[in-house]
Amino acid sequence: MMSSCCHHYQFVDGNESIFTVDFNPIKYGPCALEELSFDVRSLEMSRVALFTDRKVLSLEPVEIAIRTLRKARIDFEVYDEVSIEPTDVSFQEAARFAAEGRFDGFVSIGGGSVIDTCKAANLYSTYPAEFLDYVNAPVGRGRKVPGALTPHIACPTTSGTGSECTGIAVFDYLEHRVKTGIASSRLKPAKAIIDPTVTASLPAAVVAASGFDVLCHALESYTAKPFTARDMPADGERPLSQGSNPYSDMGCREALRLTGQYLIRAFQDASDDEARHGMMLAATLAGIAFGNSGVHIPHGMSYSVAGLVRDYCPSGYPQGHPLVPHGISVVVNAPAAFRFTARTNSERHIEGARLLGADIGDIGADEVGEALGRHLENMMRSTDMPNGISGVGYRQEDIEHLVEGAFIQQRLLNNAPCEVSRDDLDSMYSQAIRYW
């Protein structure tokens, strides 16, 4: 047994004793988008693919970007065919556009769907392959990205995804009706430009959904399997999701504190700049954190909740297109999932609850899960979130299919602080049918 040199972490002979920190440069602050052309030039881009979606195309952030690029006489083409929830088909269509355009740089302006689509288009146009080659196993073949990608500047317009700071691109695999993704540190954008003023026009429902994605990024990262619980790699190559670690912990704590302070306020009042900017900073911190530690059960469960959607159309999103927005698909599982994981390392769960603003006194380890779960439910009620998975259209008889869709997400489930079986997932989905 080795002595610990990091608070909260215990080192054991034969297990991992090293963690890595990998993140991209970030430019953060009001009006940062106005400097886009400078950043494009600094990365030696001369022909740019500007990725967005049709809704964001009509909004001010894209208008600013186009104006600055034109003023700097930078050659660019706009791709606005990004799907609200990307699929394997939409990823491949975007990749064809990128390959045909012969671009030497990418800019994405939008939410996680836009940024993830741009990542995939960059990958497949730089290193062409059969689509499933790079997709995470067991759905795909999990082939490693061969080398560096073309420079990509990511400019988020929602305060939640964190995609601008991660090497993950998520999509719906239509054939199996489940979400999966591509994960590689090489997918991380070359730079992120984060302008908190763009959140002023976000509908309240989008602020809430994306805000709960922030919350779960931070809380899952903070309660993930410790990096010291993994085996020491034989070749020195460490996984993208290496588990909780001292660096990620710092970002998680601050992201949780900011989310507890600002999420409900940002939802209630679009003119509350302090709250909306605070949530954008929380999203960035959580993105950096989980980009180095990974998430676990709530996100793993969310993939089948989103992938098997029937006719749910949330307010604040385009109607007539059934979808469960990512943040909603995650948070409807969260109270049940954290009640389950709180039995492992209860101290971290209670600290997370307190950072989120829960008024909790001294409680026993066996009470932590319930206390945290109740606080999450109160935050959900205060922001008009669906009441569990029944609120997005699922019934008890759907649980078997939800379990199978979640169980294949082993990259995520293996990052949980405890083992997760099919029976465990069945129990959590059953608890998540309705909370109040």
C-alpha beads as a LAMMPS data file, in Angstrom:
LAMMPS data file: protein, C-alpha beads

436 atoms
435 bonds

1 atom types
1 bond types

-500.0 500.0 xlo xhi
-500.0 500.0 ylo yhi
-500.0 500.0 zlo zhi

Masses

1 110.0

Atoms # bond

1 1 1 0.000 0.000 0.000
2 1 1 1.328 3.401 -1.022
3 1 1 0.663 6.571 0.909
4 1 1 -1.726 9.019 -0.691
5 1 1 -0.418 12.309 -2.054
6 1 1 -3.839 13.567 -3.188
7 1 1 -6.723 14.312 -0.859
8 1 1 -9.538 11.718 -1.111
9 1 1 -7.444 9.303 -3.211
10 1 1 -5.847 6.068 -2.021
11 1 1 -3.062 4.516 -4.067
12 1 1 -2.714 0.753 -4.288
13 1 1 0.185 -1.153 -5.825
14 1 1 -0.684 -2.286 -9.361
15 1 1 -3.420 0.323 -9.735
16 1 1 -3.256 3.649 -11.532
17 1 1 -1.187 6.338 -9.846
18 1 1 -1.171 8.929 -12.643
19 1 1 -3.921 11.155 -14.006
20 1 1 -3.733 13.309 -17.094
21 1 1 -5.101 16.782 -17.830
22 1 1 -6.047 17.456 -21.423
23 1 1 -8.022 20.517 -22.465
24 1 1 -8.186 22.956 -25.329
25 1 1 -7.532 26.723 -25.201
26 1 1 -10.592 28.743 -24.223
27 1 1 -11.511 32.354 -24.884
28 1 1 -14.275 33.378 -22.495
29 1 1 -16.161 36.636 -22.019
30 1 1 -18.850 39.008 -23.300
31 1 1 -18.458 39.819 -27.023
32 1 1 -15.759 37.165 -27.500
33 1 1 -17.428 36.168 -30.775
34 1 1 -16.512 39.544 -32.219
35 1 1 -12.900 38.311 -32.304
36 1 1 -13.640 35.157 -34.302
37 1 1 -11.722 36.253 -37.392
38 1 1 -8.592 36.825 -35.289
39 1 1 -8.808 33.277 -33.928
40 1 1 -9.456 31.853 -37.392
41 1 1 -6.351 33.596 -38.684
42 1 1 -4.282 32.499 -35.683
43 1 1 -5.041 28.865 -36.563
44 1 1 -4.035 29.540 -40.180
45 1 1 -7.475 28.793 -41.583
46 1 1 -8.092 30.177 -45.061
47 1 1 -11.201 28.241 -46.142
48 1 1 -13.705 27.635 -43.351
49 1 1 -16.753 25.399 -42.961
50 1 1 -19.184 27.235 -40.670
51 1 1 -21.492 24.698 -39.001
52 1 1 -24.809 25.711 -37.421
53 1 1 -28.482 24.737 -37.573
54 1 1 -31.358 26.490 -39.287
55 1 1 -32.713 28.035 -36.100
56 1 1 -29.387 29.386 -34.872
57 1 1 -28.590 30.589 -38.397
58 1 1 -31.177 33.356 -37.962
59 1 1 -29.846 34.457 -34.568
60 1 1 -27.294 37.076 -33.628
61 1 1 -24.322 34.780 -32.877
62 1 1 -24.156 33.524 -36.470
63 1 1 -24.785 37.023 -37.775
64 1 1 -21.793 38.258 -35.776
65 1 1 -19.612 35.397 -37.001
66 1 1 -20.493 35.917 -40.658
67 1 1 -19.932 39.663 -40.377
68 1 1 -16.500 39.256 -38.801
69 1 1 -15.407 36.609 -41.316
70 1 1 -16.535 38.730 -44.253
71 1 1 -14.832 41.822 -42.866
72 1 1 -11.591 39.856 -42.607
73 1 1 -12.128 38.494 -46.144
74 1 1 -11.987 34.896 -44.991
75 1 1 -13.443 32.369 -47.434
76 1 1 -16.222 30.318 -45.813
77 1 1 -19.278 28.203 -46.547
78 1 1 -22.228 27.716 -44.196
79 1 1 -23.592 24.263 -43.372
80 1 1 -26.998 24.631 -41.653
81 1 1 -28.349 21.087 -42.058
82 1 1 -27.436 19.938 -38.540
83 1 1 -30.196 17.833 -36.972
84 1 1 -31.691 18.893 -33.645
85 1 1 -30.624 15.507 -32.316
86 1 1 -27.884 14.190 -34.655
87 1 1 -28.122 10.707 -36.149
88 1 1 -25.699 8.421 -37.928
89 1 1 -27.329 9.627 -41.159
90 1 1 -26.934 13.346 -40.375
91 1 1 -23.309 12.804 -39.281
92 1 1 -22.541 11.133 -42.612
93 1 1 -24.275 13.875 -44.609
94 1 1 -22.207 16.495 -42.787
95 1 1 -19.035 14.511 -43.436
96 1 1 -19.786 14.446 -47.166
97 1 1 -20.188 18.222 -47.179
98 1 1 -16.870 18.606 -45.355
99 1 1 -15.042 16.221 -47.683
100 1 1 -16.367 17.871 -50.840
101 1 1 -15.584 21.385 -49.577
102 1 1 -11.871 20.785 -49.011
103 1 1 -11.792 23.043 -45.959
104 1 1 -8.726 23.755 -43.882
105 1 1 -10.709 24.844 -40.840
106 1 1 -14.048 24.413 -39.093
107 1 1 -16.165 26.744 -36.966
108 1 1 -19.251 25.497 -35.117
109 1 1 -21.828 27.882 -33.665
110 1 1 -24.721 26.352 -31.765
111 1 1 -25.532 23.824 -29.099
112 1 1 -24.049 20.393 -28.541
113 1 1 -25.697 18.953 -31.656
114 1 1 -23.924 21.484 -33.874
115 1 1 -20.554 21.090 -32.182
116 1 1 -20.763 17.283 -32.176
117 1 1 -21.771 17.205 -35.849
118 1 1 -18.822 19.417 -36.721
119 1 1 -16.484 17.096 -34.803
120 1 1 -17.757 14.095 -36.755
121 1 1 -17.564 15.907 -40.099
122 1 1 -14.000 16.921 -39.324
123 1 1 -13.043 13.360 -38.371
124 1 1 -14.521 11.542 -41.357
125 1 1 -13.362 14.133 -43.895
126 1 1 -9.825 14.062 -42.474
127 1 1 -9.575 10.285 -42.022
128 1 1 -12.239 8.623 -44.222
129 1 1 -13.467 5.262 -42.947
130 1 1 -16.572 3.139 -42.680
131 1 1 -18.904 4.971 -40.335
132 1 1 -18.903 2.370 -37.534
133 1 1 -15.100 2.202 -37.458
134 1 1 -14.753 5.123 -35.023
135 1 1 -18.019 4.556 -33.125
136 1 1 -17.683 3.375 -29.529
137 1 1 -17.778 -0.388 -28.968
138 1 1 -19.866 -2.508 -28.702
139 1 1 -22.128 -0.620 -31.130
140 1 1 -19.170 0.249 -33.347
141 1 1 -15.609 -0.946 -33.726
142 1 1 -13.976 1.668 -31.504
143 1 1 -11.082 2.289 -33.881
144 1 1 -8.605 4.908 -32.697
145 1 1 -8.465 8.244 -34.497
146 1 1 -5.205 7.996 -36.506
147 1 1 -3.873 11.514 -35.951
148 1 1 -4.550 15.202 -35.495
149 1 1 -7.679 16.697 -37.044
150 1 1 -8.211 19.904 -38.983
151 1 1 -8.470 22.940 -36.633
152 1 1 -11.978 23.434 -35.239
153 1 1 -13.209 26.469 -33.271
154 1 1 -16.311 25.679 -31.218
155 1 1 -18.645 28.507 -30.167
156 1 1 -21.462 27.282 -27.902
157 1 1 -24.787 29.119 -27.817
158 1 1 -26.307 27.114 -24.954
159 1 1 -25.149 26.922 -21.356
160 1 1 -24.938 23.211 -20.835
161 1 1 -23.386 20.893 -23.356
162 1 1 -19.692 21.334 -22.566
163 1 1 -19.027 19.832 -26.011
164 1 1 -16.653 22.685 -26.800
165 1 1 -14.305 21.230 -24.149
166 1 1 -14.655 17.486 -24.793
167 1 1 -13.559 14.820 -27.232
168 1 1 -17.018 13.272 -27.489
169 1 1 -19.591 13.389 -30.316
170 1 1 -22.992 11.841 -29.572
171 1 1 -25.647 10.712 -32.054
172 1 1 -28.764 8.551 -32.432
173 1 1 -28.007 5.260 -34.143
174 1 1 -31.266 4.873 -36.031
175 1 1 -31.076 1.148 -36.741
176 1 1 -30.884 0.283 -33.036
177 1 1 -32.843 3.284 -31.729
178 1 1 -30.207 4.129 -29.163
179 1 1 -27.720 6.909 -28.625
180 1 1 -24.033 6.202 -28.827
181 1 1 -21.016 8.224 -29.838
182 1 1 -17.408 8.650 -30.796
183 1 1 -14.837 9.403 -28.104
184 1 1 -11.261 10.509 -28.627
185 1 1 -9.140 13.288 -27.222
186 1 1 -8.350 14.200 -30.836
187 1 1 -11.971 15.302 -31.292
188 1 1 -11.517 18.172 -28.855
189 1 1 -11.811 21.462 -30.733
190 1 1 -8.582 23.358 -31.266
191 1 1 -10.176 26.313 -29.460
192 1 1 -13.432 27.276 -27.766
193 1 1 -14.899 30.762 -27.935
194 1 1 -17.457 31.162 -25.169
195 1 1 -19.546 34.327 -25.201
196 1 1 -22.053 34.314 -22.298
197 1 1 -24.142 37.112 -23.832
198 1 1 -25.552 34.647 -26.381
199 1 1 -27.670 33.022 -23.659
200 1 1 -29.916 36.078 -23.296
201 1 1 -32.276 34.885 -26.024
202 1 1 -32.520 31.260 -24.877
203 1 1 -36.041 30.082 -23.963
204 1 1 -36.467 29.217 -20.293
205 1 1 -37.076 25.551 -21.098
206 1 1 -33.753 25.335 -22.953
207 1 1 -31.946 27.047 -20.063
208 1 1 -33.388 24.480 -17.652
209 1 1 -32.623 21.450 -19.825
210 1 1 -29.067 22.542 -20.583
211 1 1 -28.550 23.579 -16.959
212 1 1 -29.393 20.112 -15.703
213 1 1 -26.890 18.719 -18.180
214 1 1 -24.297 20.921 -16.435
215 1 1 -25.434 19.676 -13.042
216 1 1 -25.158 16.025 -14.073
217 1 1 -21.821 16.518 -15.834
218 1 1 -20.386 17.928 -12.620
219 1 1 -22.039 15.566 -10.149
220 1 1 -21.345 12.436 -12.186
221 1 1 -17.751 13.484 -12.723
222 1 1 -17.301 14.221 -9.026
223 1 1 -18.783 10.871 -7.952
224 1 1 -17.171 8.779 -10.705
225 1 1 -14.892 5.841 -10.026
226 1 1 -11.580 7.269 -8.722
227 1 1 -8.756 7.211 -11.242
228 1 1 -6.764 5.224 -8.667
229 1 1 -9.268 2.350 -8.908
230 1 1 -8.154 1.550 -12.453
231 1 1 -5.344 -0.776 -13.461
232 1 1 -2.055 0.845 -14.445
233 1 1 -1.957 0.883 -18.278
234 1 1 0.764 -1.221 -19.837
235 1 1 1.451 1.234 -22.653
236 1 1 1.013 4.557 -20.850
237 1 1 -2.152 5.386 -22.803
238 1 1 -5.024 6.356 -20.529
239 1 1 -8.740 6.404 -21.290
240 1 1 -10.576 9.593 -22.159
241 1 1 -12.800 8.933 -19.127
242 1 1 -10.139 8.231 -16.523
243 1 1 -12.367 8.659 -13.463
244 1 1 -12.557 11.326 -10.791
245 1 1 -9.234 13.044 -10.197
246 1 1 -7.953 16.092 -8.298
247 1 1 -7.967 18.376 -11.337
248 1 1 -11.512 17.586 -12.427
249 1 1 -12.726 17.770 -8.836
250 1 1 -11.929 21.489 -8.702
251 1 1 -14.051 22.280 -11.737
252 1 1 -16.860 20.034 -10.518
253 1 1 -17.112 21.757 -7.156
254 1 1 -17.307 25.226 -8.661
255 1 1 -19.723 24.131 -11.382
256 1 1 -22.009 22.614 -8.750
257 1 1 -21.849 25.737 -6.620
258 1 1 -22.654 28.000 -9.570
259 1 1 -25.478 25.729 -10.721
260 1 1 -27.018 25.661 -7.261
261 1 1 -26.805 29.447 -7.116
262 1 1 -27.940 30.350 -10.620
263 1 1 -29.921 27.620 -12.436
264 1 1 -33.373 28.421 -11.071
265 1 1 -32.760 32.165 -11.366
266 1 1 -31.596 31.813 -14.983
267 1 1 -34.748 29.833 -15.742
268 1 1 -37.071 32.304 -14.081
269 1 1 -35.704 35.576 -15.487
270 1 1 -34.130 35.963 -18.943
271 1 1 -32.933 39.458 -17.991
272 1 1 -30.887 38.143 -15.060
273 1 1 -27.497 38.449 -16.766
274 1 1 -25.619 37.438 -13.637
275 1 1 -27.475 34.130 -13.491
276 1 1 -27.306 33.353 -17.204
277 1 1 -23.631 34.228 -17.423
278 1 1 -23.019 32.210 -14.264
279 1 1 -24.575 29.149 -15.880
280 1 1 -22.404 29.580 -18.977
281 1 1 -19.309 29.595 -16.780
282 1 1 -20.620 26.539 -14.917
283 1 1 -21.103 24.742 -18.233
284 1 1 -17.524 25.489 -19.254
285 1 1 -16.050 24.349 -15.937
286 1 1 -18.120 21.166 -15.950
287 1 1 -17.147 20.495 -19.564
288 1 1 -13.446 20.724 -18.768
289 1 1 -13.965 18.564 -15.687
290 1 1 -15.911 15.703 -17.206
291 1 1 -13.795 15.897 -20.350
292 1 1 -10.962 14.559 -18.176
293 1 1 -12.908 12.312 -15.797
294 1 1 -16.040 11.158 -17.615
295 1 1 -19.656 10.739 -16.564
296 1 1 -21.538 7.605 -15.623
297 1 1 -25.027 6.215 -14.881
298 1 1 -27.440 9.127 -15.543
299 1 1 -25.833 9.718 -18.926
300 1 1 -25.730 5.996 -19.684
301 1 1 -29.439 5.726 -18.915
302 1 1 -30.188 8.839 -20.941
303 1 1 -29.073 7.305 -24.212
304 1 1 -31.999 4.893 -24.409
305 1 1 -34.446 7.476 -23.003
306 1 1 -33.573 9.751 -25.920
307 1 1 -33.170 7.004 -28.506
308 1 1 -36.572 5.342 -27.960
309 1 1 -38.610 8.579 -27.923
310 1 1 -42.160 8.332 -29.258
311 1 1 -44.050 11.611 -29.445
312 1 1 -42.624 13.864 -26.723
313 1 1 -42.172 17.451 -27.950
314 1 1 -40.906 19.771 -25.186
315 1 1 -41.708 23.460 -25.037
316 1 1 -38.926 25.760 -26.188
317 1 1 -37.886 23.338 -28.924
318 1 1 -39.160 22.957 -32.520
319 1 1 -42.562 21.292 -32.509
320 1 1 -43.570 18.388 -34.692
321 1 1 -40.217 16.698 -34.192
322 1 1 -40.389 14.258 -31.253
323 1 1 -37.276 14.370 -29.107
324 1 1 -36.097 14.242 -25.524
325 1 1 -33.467 17.000 -25.253
326 1 1 -30.215 15.701 -23.876
327 1 1 -30.351 17.533 -20.543
328 1 1 -33.896 16.281 -19.924
329 1 1 -33.029 12.708 -20.899
330 1 1 -30.240 12.801 -18.315
331 1 1 -31.958 14.505 -15.387
332 1 1 -35.109 12.348 -15.441
333 1 1 -32.833 9.475 -14.372
334 1 1 -30.632 11.440 -11.990
335 1 1 -32.529 11.230 -8.657
336 1 1 -32.826 7.449 -8.969
337 1 1 -29.239 7.023 -10.157
338 1 1 -27.686 9.091 -7.376
339 1 1 -29.799 7.315 -4.764
340 1 1 -28.142 4.151 -6.089
341 1 1 -24.551 5.441 -6.203
342 1 1 -24.710 7.265 -2.865
343 1 1 -24.078 3.987 -1.079
344 1 1 -20.536 4.271 -2.477
345 1 1 -18.532 7.229 -1.206
346 1 1 -21.425 8.918 0.551
347 1 1 -19.167 11.848 1.498
348 1 1 -18.914 13.013 -2.105
349 1 1 -22.650 12.753 -2.634
350 1 1 -23.464 14.812 0.434
351 1 1 -20.833 17.389 -0.523
352 1 1 -22.426 17.597 -3.965
353 1 1 -25.843 18.157 -2.405
354 1 1 -24.509 20.938 -0.199
355 1 1 -22.726 22.626 -3.111
356 1 1 -26.049 22.619 -4.946
357 1 1 -27.602 24.454 -2.018
358 1 1 -29.348 21.617 -0.206
359 1 1 -30.129 22.504 3.397
360 1 1 -28.802 19.318 4.926
361 1 1 -27.498 18.936 8.428
362 1 1 -25.472 16.046 9.785
363 1 1 -26.981 12.879 8.357
364 1 1 -25.951 9.265 8.251
365 1 1 -24.429 7.594 5.220
366 1 1 -27.639 5.639 4.597
367 1 1 -29.634 8.881 4.351
368 1 1 -27.417 10.638 1.823
369 1 1 -28.998 9.204 -1.323
370 1 1 -32.499 10.160 -0.301
371 1 1 -31.451 13.670 0.709
372 1 1 -29.650 14.282 -2.585
373 1 1 -32.477 12.738 -4.592
374 1 1 -35.076 14.962 -2.902
375 1 1 -33.017 18.076 -3.571
376 1 1 -32.681 17.214 -7.263
377 1 1 -36.432 16.620 -7.454
378 1 1 -37.088 20.031 -5.866
379 1 1 -34.849 21.695 -8.457
380 1 1 -36.653 19.815 -11.230
381 1 1 -40.056 20.935 -9.971
382 1 1 -38.850 24.534 -9.734
383 1 1 -37.843 24.510 -13.402
384 1 1 -40.842 22.617 -14.849
385 1 1 -38.874 19.504 -15.702
386 1 1 -40.816 16.314 -16.530
387 1 1 -41.702 14.164 -13.534
388 1 1 -39.442 11.223 -14.308
389 1 1 -39.413 9.111 -17.454
390 1 1 -43.211 8.900 -17.486
391 1 1 -43.125 12.640 -18.114
392 1 1 -41.445 12.026 -21.472
393 1 1 -43.755 9.189 -22.495
394 1 1 -42.455 5.952 -20.969
395 1 1 -44.359 3.307 -19.030
396 1 1 -43.380 0.378 -16.856
397 1 1 -43.621 -1.993 -19.809
398 1 1 -40.913 0.001 -21.628
399 1 1 -38.288 -0.585 -18.974
400 1 1 -36.947 -3.828 -20.445
401 1 1 -36.049 -2.002 -23.675
402 1 1 -34.646 0.995 -21.805
403 1 1 -32.400 -1.319 -19.787
404 1 1 -30.987 -3.008 -22.881
405 1 1 -30.270 0.358 -24.498
406 1 1 -28.476 1.561 -21.386
407 1 1 -26.558 -1.617 -20.621
408 1 1 -24.594 -1.441 -23.870
409 1 1 -23.198 1.931 -22.725
410 1 1 -20.378 0.193 -20.892
411 1 1 -17.940 3.049 -21.510
412 1 1 -20.151 5.117 -19.191
413 1 1 -21.359 2.456 -16.772
414 1 1 -17.802 1.280 -16.130
415 1 1 -17.020 4.780 -14.884
416 1 1 -19.618 4.531 -12.095
417 1 1 -18.336 4.233 -8.522
418 1 1 -19.950 0.789 -8.201
419 1 1 -20.844 -2.077 -10.505
420 1 1 -24.069 -1.727 -12.485
421 1 1 -26.073 -4.773 -13.557
422 1 1 -29.177 -5.083 -15.716
423 1 1 -31.191 -5.624 -12.537
424 1 1 -29.761 -2.398 -11.096
425 1 1 -30.782 -0.492 -14.218
426 1 1 -34.250 -2.047 -14.062
427 1 1 -34.606 -0.868 -10.475
428 1 1 -33.418 2.652 -11.272
429 1 1 -35.715 3.038 -14.280
430 1 1 -38.615 1.754 -12.171
431 1 1 -37.886 4.366 -9.505
432 1 1 -37.580 7.008 -12.237
433 1 1 -41.070 6.388 -13.650
434 1 1 -42.444 9.125 -11.391
435 1 1 -40.839 10.999 -8.488
436 1 1 -43.636 13.106 -7.043

Bonds

1 1 1 2
2 1 2 3
3 1 3 4
4 1 4 5
5 1 5 6
6 1 6 7
7 1 7 8
8 1 8 9
9 1 9 10
10 1 10 11
11 1 11 12
12 1 12 13
13 1 13 14
14 1 14 15
15 1 15 16
16 1 16 17
17 1 17 18
18 1 18 19
19 1 19 20
20 1 20 21
21 1 21 22
22 1 22 23
23 1 23 24
24 1 24 25
25 1 25 26
26 1 26 27
27 1 27 28
28 1 28 29
29 1 29 30
30 1 30 31
31 1 31 32
32 1 32 33
33 1 33 34
34 1 34 35
35 1 35 36
36 1 36 37
37 1 37 38
38 1 38 39
39 1 39 40
40 1 40 41
41 1 41 42
42 1 42 43
43 1 43 44
44 1 44 45
45 1 45 46
46 1 46 47
47 1 47 48
48 1 48 49
49 1 49 50
50 1 50 51
51 1 51 52
52 1 52 53
53 1 53 54
54 1 54 55
55 1 55 56
56 1 56 57
57 1 57 58
58 1 58 59
59 1 59 60
60 1 60 61
61 1 61 62
62 1 62 63
63 1 63 64
64 1 64 65
65 1 65 66
66 1 66 67
67 1 67 68
68 1 68 69
69 1 69 70
70 1 70 71
71 1 71 72
72 1 72 73
73 1 73 74
74 1 74 75
75 1 75 76
76 1 76 77
77 1 77 78
78 1 78 79
79 1 79 80
80 1 80 81
81 1 81 82
82 1 82 83
83 1 83 84
84 1 84 85
85 1 85 86
86 1 86 87
87 1 87 88
88 1 88 89
89 1 89 90
90 1 90 91
91 1 91 92
92 1 92 93
93 1 93 94
94 1 94 95
95 1 95 96
96 1 96 97
97 1 97 98
98 1 98 99
99 1 99 100
100 1 100 101
101 1 101 102
102 1 102 103
103 1 103 104
104 1 104 105
105 1 105 106
106 1 106 107
107 1 107 108
108 1 108 109
109 1 109 110
110 1 110 111
111 1 111 112
112 1 112 113
113 1 113 114
114 1 114 115
115 1 115 116
116 1 116 117
117 1 117 118
118 1 118 119
119 1 119 120
120 1 120 121
121 1 121 122
122 1 122 123
123 1 123 124
124 1 124 125
125 1 125 126
126 1 126 127
127 1 127 128
128 1 128 129
129 1 129 130
130 1 130 131
131 1 131 132
132 1 132 133
133 1 133 134
134 1 134 135
135 1 135 136
136 1 136 137
137 1 137 138
138 1 138 139
139 1 139 140
140 1 140 141
141 1 141 142
142 1 142 143
143 1 143 144
144 1 144 145
145 1 145 146
146 1 146 147
147 1 147 148
148 1 148 149
149 1 149 150
150 1 150 151
151 1 151 152
152 1 152 153
153 1 153 154
154 1 154 155
155 1 155 156
156 1 156 157
157 1 157 158
158 1 158 159
159 1 159 160
160 1 160 161
161 1 161 162
162 1 162 163
163 1 163 164
164 1 164 165
165 1 165 166
166 1 166 167
167 1 167 168
168 1 168 169
169 1 169 170
170 1 170 171
171 1 171 172
172 1 172 173
173 1 173 174
174 1 174 175
175 1 175 176
176 1 176 177
177 1 177 178
178 1 178 179
179 1 179 180
180 1 180 181
181 1 181 182
182 1 182 183
183 1 183 184
184 1 184 185
185 1 185 186
186 1 186 187
187 1 187 188
188 1 188 189
189 1 189 190
190 1 190 191
191 1 191 192
192 1 192 193
193 1 193 194
194 1 194 195
195 1 195 196
196 1 196 197
197 1 197 198
198 1 198 199
199 1 199 200
200 1 200 201
201 1 201 202
202 1 202 203
203 1 203 204
204 1 204 205
205 1 205 206
206 1 206 207
207 1 207 208
208 1 208 209
209 1 209 210
210 1 210 211
211 1 211 212
212 1 212 213
213 1 213 214
214 1 214 215
215 1 215 216
216 1 216 217
217 1 217 218
218 1 218 219
219 1 219 220
220 1 220 221
221 1 221 222
222 1 222 223
223 1 223 224
224 1 224 225
225 1 225 226
226 1 226 227
227 1 227 228
228 1 228 229
229 1 229 230
230 1 230 231
231 1 231 232
232 1 232 233
233 1 233 234
234 1 234 235
235 1 235 236
236 1 236 237
237 1 237 238
238 1 238 239
239 1 239 240
240 1 240 241
241 1 241 242
242 1 242 243
243 1 243 244
244 1 244 245
245 1 245 246
246 1 246 247
247 1 247 248
248 1 248 249
249 1 249 250
250 1 250 251
251 1 251 252
252 1 252 253
253 1 253 254
254 1 254 255
255 1 255 256
256 1 256 257
257 1 257 258
258 1 258 259
259 1 259 260
260 1 260 261
261 1 261 262
262 1 262 263
263 1 263 264
264 1 264 265
265 1 265 266
266 1 266 267
267 1 267 268
268 1 268 269
269 1 269 270
270 1 270 271
271 1 271 272
272 1 272 273
273 1 273 274
274 1 274 275
275 1 275 276
276 1 276 277
277 1 277 278
278 1 278 279
279 1 279 280
280 1 280 281
281 1 281 282
282 1 282 283
283 1 283 284
284 1 284 285
285 1 285 286
286 1 286 287
287 1 287 288
288 1 288 289
289 1 289 290
290 1 290 291
291 1 291 292
292 1 292 293
293 1 293 294
294 1 294 295
295 1 295 296
296 1 296 297
297 1 297 298
298 1 298 299
299 1 299 300
300 1 300 301
301 1 301 302
302 1 302 303
303 1 303 304
304 1 304 305
305 1 305 306
306 1 306 307
307 1 307 308
308 1 308 309
309 1 309 310
310 1 310 311
311 1 311 312
312 1 312 313
313 1 313 314
314 1 314 315
315 1 315 316
316 1 316 317
317 1 317 318
318 1 318 319
319 1 319 320
320 1 320 321
321 1 321 322
322 1 322 323
323 1 323 324
324 1 324 325
325 1 325 326
326 1 326 327
327 1 327 328
328 1 328 329
329 1 329 330
330 1 330 331
331 1 331 332
332 1 332 333
333 1 333 334
334 1 334 335
335 1 335 336
336 1 336 337
337 1 337 338
338 1 338 339
339 1 339 340
340 1 340 341
341 1 341 342
342 1 342 343
343 1 343 344
344 1 344 345
345 1 345 346
346 1 346 347
347 1 347 348
348 1 348 349
349 1 349 350
350 1 350 351
351 1 351 352
352 1 352 353
353 1 353 354
354 1 354 355
355 1 355 356
356 1 356 357
357 1 357 358
358 1 358 359
359 1 359 360
360 1 360 361
361 1 361 362
362 1 362 363
363 1 363 364
364 1 364 365
365 1 365 366
366 1 366 367
367 1 367 368
368 1 368 369
369 1 369 370
370 1 370 371
371 1 371 372
372 1 372 373
373 1 373 374
374 1 374 375
375 1 375 376
376 1 376 377
377 1 377 378
378 1 378 379
379 1 379 380
380 1 380 381
381 1 381 382
382 1 382 383
383 1 383 384
384 1 384 385
385 1 385 386
386 1 386 387
387 1 387 388
388 1 388 389
389 1 389 390
390 1 390 391
391 1 391 392
392 1 392 393
393 1 393 394
394 1 394 395
395 1 395 396
396 1 396 397
397 1 397 398
398 1 398 399
399 1 399 400
400 1 400 401
401 1 401 402
402 1 402 403
403 1 403 404
404 1 404 405
405 1 405 406
406 1 406 407
407 1 407 408
408 1 408 409
409 1 409 410
410 1 410 411
411 1 411 412
412 1 412 413
413 1 413 414
414 1 414 415
415 1 415 416
416 1 416 417
417 1 417 418
418 1 418 419
419 1 419 420
420 1 420 421
421 1 421 422
422 1 422 423
423 1 423 424
424 1 424 425
425 1 425 426
426 1 426 427
427 1 427 428
428 1 428 429
429 1 429 430
430 1 430 431
431 1 431 432
432 1 432 433
433 1 433 434
434 1 434 435
435 1 435 436
